[in-house]
Each structure stands twice: as structure tokens, then as C-alpha cells.
Amino acid sequence: MAEDIIDVVIVGAGCAGLQAAVHAVRKKASVLVLGKPEKSSIARAHVENYLCVDGVSDGIEMLKVGVAQATRFGAELWEEDVLHIEQRDGLFAVKVESGREVVARTLILATGTSRKKLKVPGEKELSGRGVSYCVDCDANFFRNAKVAVVGNESAAVDGALTLTGYASDVYLVAKELAVSEELRARLAESKVVLKEGAWIKKIAGANAVTGLALDDDTVLEVEGVFIELGAKGAMELAVNIGVQLDMETFTYIETNKRQETNIPGIYAAGDIAGPPHQMAKAVGEGCVAGWEAANHANKQKREADAA
């Protein structure tokens, strides 16, 4: 981006994020979308219940059109996962997997909520008793313990690196790492023990996790297993910066009709903002979030110019 500070940074390149980009950039805001469209849930879907779509449409083809539309209007897309977000002097610093950092006036969280499971014996039974899906949420419970992280992508590597500040031993189990060279180099320099090429057969334990059985006949004696499949989700990112979740289920981000969260300048849209998990809702909320975020950023700039 040409500017030192970006008006609107959108985390998530699915239909909510891309629609937000279209509306934000049309409000004369600088817009950066972070994420990988092919990882969106709509990419694997066939759409037939969306208004003005006649017959069945391929989700990934619709996303390609959305990306072209957003970039044609002037938004920029980095196909990178977001690792960390922090508030900084009224702005938001966002770090991505390549190591680059951008600073935003406003944020839109639009990553969806799907939490992938391993679907192996012991996972369901030991969930919450050593099995976790959020390093940022639960790392503190495993101080001086032996733990394993399972996953092939950025969330797993970043989670394993984070855990080195808590756990005594950290294993990373990956079939085949698919991360940036920067993340791979950081991993190689850390104390994380990489088990690449193996995968999970079973999570062992009765009332708590005691081990992890791999398909190469290795057994890792661990007290915690962190399942981090894919990119870091909006829940982890949101929890770190104090975004409020719904008070009943803690499964989605609370927003008002403007898609505002409890933190000024942060918006949420799509599945991460609650059910129903439908493309029509995601697009509508993306429209509102993009519009409101751009208005907020433009107001900030006017106030700064007048000061």
C-alpha cells in the first residue's frame, strides 16, 4: 500500500470480507484484504439459494469473481494468514505469516468460525481435558508441561512457537508443512521438535491426556494436545485484543446493527458474527461492515487534519 497507515484492513477473504472490501474502497478508503480465498468455506460449496443465482454455482468461481471485483475497485489482497493483532496508539498493528506488519485505522474480522477436528479416537472424549483448539487461550494452563501441536499450516507453527514460552517440551506434528519461509526459519531456530511426515492415530488418556500415538508407531508422552488446523481463527485473534464474544455460548463475536464490536474501530461480519451461517447474511454484513469501517477511518483522518 502507498500509505503508511491503511484505512481498513480486512481479515478474511471469503464472501463477507470481499464484500466489505468492495464497499469500503468505494468510500474512498485504502483497503487491504488478508487471507486465502480458497480456504473460505464457500470455496468448497455449491451455491443455489443465493438471490439472482440461477441454478447451481461453484463457490470457488464466485470467489474468483469477488477477488477480481474488489481489486479492480482498488482494494489490495495479500494471500497470507494473520498471526497477531494488537492495539497501538488508537490504531491496530497486524502481523502476517511472512513477517510483514501493517497498521490500520480500522479492522474487519471476517474469517468464519469453522473449527476443524482431527476426528481420531480420544479427541472428543478428552476435549477440555488436555485437548485444546486455541493456543492463545490455553497455553498458560500448560506451564512446564510436555505438549504437542498438530497441524500443517501457519496456526500450528505459530502456536508451537508461542508454547515454547510456557511448556517444557513442544512437539509439532505435521504431515507436510505448508508455511512461509520466514515461519519455517523461525521454527528451525526454536526448541520445537518437528515430527514431519507423521500423523495422528489416537490421543491417549482416561481422564486427561497422557500421550499421542502417531502412524509411524511413535508415541509422544504429552499432557496437552493443541489442534491447530489451518489459519488462526478470528476467535483467537479477537480474544487477544479484548473483543467481546456472545455471553451465552462464547462461539461468535457480538456486534450491533452497524457490525461494530465492543472495541471502537473493530467490526465483524459473516459466520464469525453469529448464525445463520449463510452466504446471504455474510454478504449483507460485509456490506455494512465495509461501509461503517470506511466512515470511521475517514472521520479519523478528518479529525487528524483539523487538529
C-alpha positions in Angstrom: 0.0 0.0 0.0 1.2 3.5 -0.6 0.1 4.8 2.8 1.9 4.2 6.0 -1.4 3.6 7.7 -4.2 1.7 5.9 -7.7 2.8 6.5 -9.4 -0.6 6.5 -7.7 -4.0 7.0 -10.0 -7.0 6.5 -9.0 -10.3 8.0 -10.7 -12.9 5.8 -11.0 -13.3 2.0 -14.4 -15.1 1.8 -17.7 -13.5 0.7 -18.0 -11.3 3.8 -14.5 -10.0 3.6 -14.6 -9.4 -0.1 -18.0 -7.6 0.0 -16.6 -5.4 2.8 -13.6 -4.6 0.6 -15.9 -3.5 -2.3 -17.9 -1.2 -0.1 -15.0 0.2 1.8 -12.9 1.1 -1.2 -15.9 2.7 -2.8 -16.0 5.1 0.1 -12.5 6.3 -0.9 -10.7 4.3 1.9 -7.5 2.4 1.4 -8.3 -1.3 1.8 -6.1 -4.4 2.4 -7.6 -7.9 2.5 -5.6 -10.5 4.3 -6.4 -14.2 3.7 -6.6 -17.1 1.2 -9.9 -17.2 -0.7 -9.5 -20.9 -1.4 -9.7 -21.5 2.4 -13.1 -19.9 2.7 -16.0 -22.3 3.5 -17.8 -21.0 0.4 -14.9 -22.2 -1.8 -15.9 -25.8 -1.2 -19.7 -25.2 -1.6 -22.2 -25.2 -4.5 -24.5 -22.3 -4.2 -28.1 -22.5 -5.3 -30.1 -20.5 -2.7 -28.5 -17.1 -3.2 -30.6 -14.4 -4.8 -30.1 -13.9 -8.5 -28.0 -17.1 -8.8 -30.0 -19.3 -11.2 -29.2 -23.0 -10.8 -26.1 -24.2 -9.0 -22.9 -22.1 -8.9 -19.4 -23.1 -7.9 -18.3 -21.3 -4.8 -14.6 -21.0 -5.7 -15.6 -19.5 -9.1 -17.8 -16.9 -7.3 -14.9 -16.0 -5.0 -12.6 -15.5 -8.0 -15.1 -13.0 -9.4 -15.2 -11.3 -6.0 -11.5 -11.0 -5.8 -11.3 -9.5 -9.3 -14.1 -7.1 -8.4 -12.5 -5.9 -5.2 -9.1 -5.5 -6.7 -10.5 -3.7 -9.7 -12.1 -1.2 -7.5 -8.8 -0.6 -5.7 -8.5 -3.0 -2.8 -5.3 -4.9 -2.3 -5.2 -8.6 -1.4 -2.3 -10.4 0.4 -2.9 -14.1 0.4 -1.3 -14.6 3.8 -2.6 -15.7 7.2 -2.8 -13.3 10.1 -0.7 -14.3 13.1 -1.2 -11.4 15.6 -3.2 -8.3 16.1 -2.5 -5.7 18.8 -3.8 -2.2 19.6 -1.3 0.5 19.3 -2.0 4.2 20.0 -5.5 4.0 18.8 -4.6 2.0 15.7 -4.2 -1.7 15.0 -1.0 -3.5 14.2 -1.5 -6.7 12.2 1.3 -9.2 11.6 1.1 -11.8 8.8 2.9 -15.1 8.3 5.7 -13.6 6.1 6.7 -11.4 8.9 5.3 -8.2 7.4 3.3 -5.9 9.6 0.7 -3.4 8.6 -1.0 -0.6 10.7 -4.7 0.0 10.3 -7.2 2.6 11.4 -10.0 0.0 11.4 -10.3 -3.7 11.3 -13.0 -6.0 10.0 -12.9 -9.6 11.2 -14.4 -11.9 8.6 -12.6 -15.2 8.9 -15.6 -17.5 9.6 -15.8 -19.9 12.6 -15.2 -23.4 11.4 -13.0 -25.3 13.8 -11.6 -28.4 12.1 -11.3 -31.6 14.1 -8.9 -34.4 13.7 -11.7 -37.0 14.2 -9.4 -39.5 15.9 -10.1 -41.7 19.0 -9.7 -39.8 22.2 -10.2 -36.3 20.7 -13.8 -35.8 21.6 -13.5 -37.6 25.0 -10.5 -35.5 26.1 -11.6 -32.2 24.8 -11.1 -29.7 27.6 -9.0 -32.2 29.5 -5.8 -31.7 27.6 -7.1 -31.4 24.1 -7.4 -27.7 23.1 -8.1 -25.8 19.9 -6.7 -22.5 20.9 -3.0 -22.0 22.0 -3.6 -18.3 22.8 -6.5 -19.2 25.1 -5.0 -22.2 27.0 -1.2 -22.0 26.8 -1.0 -20.7 30.4 -2.5 -24.0 31.7 0.4 -26.0 30.4 3.4 -24.3 32.1 6.3 -26.7 32.4 4.3 -29.4 30.7 5.1 -31.5 27.7 2.7 -30.6 24.8 2.2 -31.3 21.1 0.7 -29.1 18.4 -0.9 -30.8 15.4 -1.2 -29.0 12.1 0.5 -28.2 8.8 -0.1 -24.5 8.4 0.6 -21.1 10.0 -1.6 -21.5 13.0 0.2 -24.7 14.1 3.7 -23.3 13.7 2.9 -20.0 15.4 1.1 -22.0 18.2 4.2 -24.2 18.7 6.5 -21.1 18.9 4.2 -19.5 21.4 4.1 -22.6 23.6 7.9 -22.6 23.9 7.4 -19.7 26.3 5.2 -21.9 28.6 5.8 -25.6 28.1 9.0 -27.6 28.9 8.8 -29.6 25.7 7.0 -28.8 22.5 6.4 -31.2 19.6 4.9 -30.2 16.2 3.3 -33.0 14.3 2.8 -32.2 10.6 2.2 -34.4 7.6 3.8 -31.7 5.4 4.5 -28.1 6.4 2.9 -25.5 4.2 4.1 -22.2 5.6 6.2 -19.2 4.6 10.0 -19.4 4.6 10.1 -16.9 7.4 7.9 -19.1 9.7 9.9 -22.2 8.7 13.2 -20.5 9.6 11.8 -19.3 13.0 10.7 -22.9 13.7 14.2 -24.3 12.8 15.8 -21.8 15.3 13.4 -22.7 18.1 13.4 -25.6 20.6 10.3 -27.1 18.9 10.8 -30.7 17.9 9.3 -31.2 14.5 7.7 -34.6 13.6 7.1 -34.1 9.9 5.7 -36.8 7.8 3.8 -38.5 10.6 0.1 -38.0 11.6 -2.2 -38.8 14.5 -3.7 -42.2 15.2 -5.0 -41.7 18.7 -5.0 -39.3 21.6 -4.4 -41.4 24.7 -5.7 -40.9 28.3 -8.5 -41.8 30.6 -9.5 -38.6 32.5 -6.7 -36.5 30.9 -4.3 -36.6 28.0 -1.3 -38.8 28.6 0.1 -39.3 25.1 -0.2 -39.0 21.4 0.1 -42.1 19.1 1.4 -41.4 15.6 1.0 -43.5 12.5 4.8 -44.2 12.3 4.4 -46.1 15.6 5.9 -43.3 17.7 4.2 -42.4 21.0 4.7 -38.9 22.4 4.3 -38.7 26.1 2.5 -35.3 26.5 -0.1 -33.7 28.8 -1.6 -31.4 26.2 -2.5 -31.6 22.5 -3.3 -28.4 20.6 -5.1 -29.0 17.4 -4.4 -26.0 15.1 -5.5 -27.0 11.6 -5.3 -24.2 9.0 -5.0 -20.4 9.7 -5.5 -18.7 13.0 -9.2 -18.1 13.5 -10.9 -14.9 14.4 -11.7 -16.2 17.9 -8.1 -16.4 18.9 -7.3 -13.1 17.3 -10.3 -11.5 18.9 -9.7 -12.8 22.4 -6.1 -11.4 22.4 -7.4 -7.8 21.8 -10.4 -7.9 24.1 -13.2 -8.3 21.5 -16.4 -9.4 23.3 -17.9 -12.8 22.5 -21.6 -13.7 22.9 -22.2 -14.3 26.6 -24.2 -17.5 26.3 -22.1 -19.8 24.0 -18.8 -17.8 23.5 -18.8 -19.0 19.9 -19.2 -15.8 18.0 -18.4 -12.1 18.2 -21.1 -9.7 19.5 -21.9 -6.9 17.1 -24.6 -4.3 16.7 -26.5 -3.4 13.6 -23.5 -1.5 12.3 -21.4 -4.6 12.7 -19.4 -2.8 15.4 -17.8 -4.8 18.2 -17.2 -3.5 21.8 -13.9 -2.0 20.6 -14.1 1.2 18.5 -12.7 0.6 15.1 -13.2 -3.1 15.0 -16.0 -4.7 13.1 -17.1 -8.3 12.4 -19.1 -9.8 9.6 -20.1 -13.2 8.3 -20.1 -16.5 10.3 -17.9 -15.1 13.0 -20.7 -12.7 13.9 -23.1 -15.5 14.6 -25.8 -17.6 12.8 -27.3 -18.3 10.4 -24.2 -19.3 8.5 -25.4 -18.3 5.1 -23.8 -16.5 2.2 -26.6 -14.0 2.0 -26.1 -12.9 5.6 -22.3 -12.8 5.2 -22.5 -10.6 2.1 -25.1 -8.3 3.8 -23.0 -7.9 6.9 -19.8 -7.4 4.8 -21.5 -4.6 3.1 -22.5 -2.9 6.3 -19.0 -3.5 7.9 -17.1 -2.2 4.9 -19.3 0.9 4.8 -19.1 1.7 8.5 -15.3 0.9 8.8 -14.6 3.3 5.9 -16.7 6.0 7.5 -14.9 5.5 10.8 -11.5 5.7 9.1 -12.4 8.8 7.1 -13.7 10.5 10.2 -10.4 9.8 12.0 -8.5 11.4 9.1 -10.6 14.5 9.0 -10.2 14.9 12.8 -6.4 14.5 12.5 -6.3 17.1 9.7 -8.3 19.5 11.7 -6.1 19.1 14.9 
